[in-house]
Amino acid sequence: MNKFVKQLCILTLVVIVASVFMRAQLTVWWPAIVGFFFIVSMIVFCFADKAKKKDMRRFTNFYMGATVAKMVIYLTIILIYAISFKDDAKRFAVTFLVYYLVYSIFETYKLAKKDKKNE
């Protein structure tokens, strides 16, 4: 778990540095979005790791359910923001989805890599 936290912190720093250079194309809310994905990744990884230690079937059910729940919540956030702030909706949605992809790829990779070590 400590290794994941360290790597997640490094990923977040890389995302922040890249975002600073690209901030003209991003929504003004990009720092909050980065923080949001950092926290969500920590929580999901922690619960997925616990589920994996107990039972692989339980892990699979949890991870699939968490992925669907995250997608619904994320799309709801984007929709609410787009309705509330029409002028920044496109930049917010693109920023949010790019960060979602970065953090989801990282999270999936780390869980898959950890799984291969357990075999």
JODACOR-V359750 format. One record per residue. N is the residue number from 1. PHI is phi as a letter, one per 30 degrees, with the letter a starting at -180 (none if undefined). NEAR is the number of other ideal C-beta (glycine too) atoms within 12 Angstrom. D_FIRST is the distance of its C-alpha to the first C-alpha in whole Angstrom. Layout:
BEGIN
{{N | PHI | NEAR | D_FIRST} {N | PHI | NEAR | D_FIRST}}
END
This chain:
BEGIN
{{1 | none | 18 | 0} {2 | d | 12 | 4} {3 | d | 15 | 5} {4 | d | 25 | 5} {5 | d | 20 | 6} {6 | d | 14 | 9} {7 | d | 24 | 10} {8 | d | 31 | 10} {9 | d | 19 | 12} {10 | d | 17 | 14} {11 | e | 29 | 15} {12 | d | 29 | 16} {13 | d | 16 | 18} {14 | d | 19 | 20} {15 | d | 33 | 21} {16 | d | 24 | 22} {17 | d | 14 | 24} {18 | d | 20 | 26} {19 | d | 28 | 26} {20 | d | 16 | 28} {21 | d | 13 | 31} {22 | c | 18 | 31} {23 | e | 18 | 31} {24 | d | 12 | 35} {25 | c | 18 | 34} {26 | c | 29 | 31} {27 | d | 30 | 32} {28 | d | 18 | 32} {29 | d | 25 | 29} {30 | e | 29 | 26} {31 | d | 20 | 24} {32 | d | 20 | 24} {33 | d | 34 | 23} {34 | d | 34 | 20} {35 | d | 19 | 19} {36 | e | 25 | 19} {37 | d | 38 | 17} {38 | d | 30 | 14} {39 | d | 18 | 14} {40 | d | 31 | 15} {41 | d | 37 | 12} {42 | d | 28 | 9} {43 | d | 22 | 11} {44 | d | 34 | 12} {45 | d | 37 | 9} {46 | d | 24 | 8} {47 | d | 26 | 11} {48 | d | 35 | 11} {49 | d | 28 | 8} {50 | d | 17 | 10} {51 | d | 24 | 14} {52 | d | 28 | 13} {53 | d | 17 | 12} {54 | d | 15 | 16} {55 | a | 12 | 18} {56 | d | 17 | 18} {57 | d | 12 | 21} {58 | d | 18 | 19} {59 | d | 26 | 16} {60 | d | 18 | 19} {61 | d | 18 | 21} {62 | d | 28 | 18} {63 | d | 28 | 17} {64 | d | 17 | 21} {65 | d | 18 | 21} {66 | d | 28 | 19} {67 | d | 22 | 20} {68 | d | 14 | 24} {69 | d | 18 | 23} {70 | d | 29 | 21} {71 | d | 17 | 24} {72 | d | 14 | 27} {73 | d | 20 | 25} {74 | d | 28 | 25} {75 | d | 18 | 29} {76 | d | 15 | 30} {77 | e | 28 | 29} {78 | d | 29 | 30} {79 | d | 18 | 33} {80 | d | 16 | 34} {81 | d | 27 | 33} {82 | d | 21 | 36} {83 | d | 14 | 38} {84 | d | 14 | 38} {85 | b | 18 | 38} {86 | d | 13 | 40} {87 | d | 12 | 40} {88 | c | 22 | 37} {89 | d | 21 | 36} {90 | d | 18 | 35} {91 | d | 26 | 33} {92 | d | 31 | 31} {93 | d | 27 | 31} {94 | d | 22 | 30} {95 | e | 35 | 28} {96 | d | 37 | 26} {97 | d | 23 | 26} {98 | d | 25 | 25} {99 | d | 39 | 22} {100 | e | 30 | 21} {101 | d | 17 | 21} {102 | e | 27 | 19} {103 | d | 35 | 16} {104 | d | 27 | 17} {105 | d | 18 | 17} {106 | d | 30 | 14} {107 | d | 34 | 12} {108 | d | 23 | 14} {109 | d | 20 | 14} {110 | d | 31 | 10} {111 | d | 31 | 11} {112 | d | 18 | 14} {113 | d | 17 | 13} {114 | d | 22 | 10} {115 | d | 20 | 13} {116 | d | 10 | 16} {117 | d | 11 | 14} {118 | d | 13 | 14} {119 | d | 9 | 18}}
END
